[in-house]
Amino acid sequence: MGKGIPLNDQDRIPWLCNLHDILLRDVTSGQHVILACSALKKVYRDILIRGKNGAPPKCDEPGKEGKPTEVQLLVVYLSGSFEVISGRLLKRKGHFMPPELLQSQFDILEPPSAPENFIQISVDKSLPEMIAIIMEN
């Protein structure tokens, strides 16, 4: 992304599988975990929950079978208009994602929906309001 090229599934899936493994390790040890990442597609969120078992078949390792080890996940979907998010992105200095890639993010976005475990919060809310909503869930 830093080079101005949007990531594709091939780039994201191994990274998401690694995040699942880290989440699983920490949750299994009794920790509560907050992870901030752009899981823009449902399949990405499935990978965070199930690891490689949530990924498309090409990601699975041959010979690895069995029941998926799932992580309980609450997705906090921060929703906002392109204009608002673009305006905020333009104010960032030194961020890895150039503003020119924002449209590609909106193009692939699959907002969470039932039966996914999620809450939707508008980015127009203040940070204390957002935190209060998250803590209620």
C-alpha positions in Angstrom: 0.0 0.0 0.0 2.9 2.3 0.7 3.8 2.0 -3.0 0.3 3.1 -4.0 -0.8 -0.4 -4.9 -3.9 -1.9 -3.1 -3.4 -5.2 -1.4 -5.1 -8.2 -2.9 -6.4 -11.4 -1.3 -3.1 -13.2 -1.9 -1.4 -10.5 0.1 -3.9 -10.3 2.9 -4.8 -13.9 3.6 -1.5 -15.1 5.0 -1.4 -11.9 7.2 -4.9 -12.6 8.4 -4.1 -16.2 9.2 -1.1 -15.0 11.3 -3.4 -12.6 13.1 -5.8 -15.4 13.9 -3.0 -17.5 15.3 -1.9 -14.6 17.5 -5.5 -14.0 18.6 -6.0 -17.6 19.4 -2.8 -17.8 21.5 -3.7 -14.7 23.5 -7.4 -15.6 24.0 -6.5 -19.2 25.0 -4.2 -17.8 27.6 -7.2 -15.9 29.1 -6.4 -12.5 27.7 -9.0 -10.1 26.2 -7.7 -8.8 22.9 -8.5 -5.7 20.8 -7.3 -5.9 17.2 -7.5 -3.0 14.8 -7.3 -3.9 11.2 -9.1 -3.5 7.9 -11.1 -6.8 7.6 -13.0 -5.3 4.6 -14.5 -8.6 3.3 -16.5 -11.3 5.1 -13.9 -13.9 4.1 -11.3 -11.8 5.9 -13.4 -11.8 9.1 -14.0 -15.5 8.7 -10.2 -16.0 8.6 -9.8 -14.0 11.8 -12.4 -16.3 13.5 -11.3 -19.6 12.0 -7.8 -19.2 10.7 -7.0 -21.1 7.6 -10.2 -23.1 7.9 -12.0 -19.8 7.2 -9.9 -19.0 4.2 -10.6 -20.1 0.6 -9.3 -23.6 -0.1 -6.1 -22.5 -1.8 -4.9 -21.1 1.5 -5.3 -24.4 3.3 -2.2 -26.5 3.9 -2.4 -30.0 2.4 -2.9 -32.8 4.9 -4.2 -30.4 7.6 -7.7 -31.5 8.4 -9.9 -31.3 11.5 -12.3 -29.0 13.2 -11.5 -25.3 13.0 -10.3 -23.6 16.2 -12.5 -20.5 16.4 -11.9 -17.2 18.1 -14.9 -15.4 19.5 -14.9 -12.1 17.6 -17.0 -8.9 17.9 -16.5 -6.8 14.8 -16.7 -3.0 15.4 -17.6 -1.6 12.0 -16.8 2.1 11.9 -19.0 3.4 9.1 -18.6 6.7 7.4 -19.0 8.4 4.1 -16.2 8.5 1.5 -16.1 12.3 1.9 -15.6 12.3 5.7 -13.0 9.5 5.7 -11.2 11.1 2.7 -11.0 14.4 4.5 -9.5 12.7 7.6 -7.0 10.7 5.5 -5.8 13.9 3.8 -5.0 15.4 7.2 -2.7 12.5 8.1 1.0 13.0 7.8 3.4 10.1 7.2 0.8 7.4 7.0 1.6 4.3 5.0 -1.7 4.4 3.0 -1.9 7.1 0.4 -5.3 8.9 0.0 -5.4 7.6 -3.6 -6.1 4.1 -2.4 -9.2 5.0 -0.4 -11.6 4.3 -3.2 -10.1 0.8 -3.7 -11.0 0.2 0.0 -14.6 1.3 -0.5 -14.8 -0.8 -3.7 -14.1 -4.1 -1.9 -15.9 -3.3 1.3 -18.4 -5.9 2.4 -20.1 -4.4 5.5 -20.8 -7.0 8.2 -24.3 -8.4 8.4 -26.2 -11.0 10.3 -25.3 -13.6 11.4 -21.9 -12.0 12.0 -21.3 -10.7 15.5 -20.8 -7.0 15.0 -21.8 -3.5 16.0 -21.9 -0.5 13.7 -20.7 2.9 14.8 -20.7 6.1 12.8 -17.4 7.8 12.6 -19.3 11.0 13.1 -19.6 10.2 16.8 -17.0 11.4 19.3 -14.3 9.1 20.6 -15.9 8.9 24.1 -19.3 8.0 22.5 -17.6 5.3 20.4 -15.9 3.8 23.4 -19.1 3.8 25.4 -20.9 1.9 22.7 -18.2 -0.6 22.4 -18.0 -1.1 26.2 -21.8 -1.8 26.3 -21.2 -4.8 24.0 
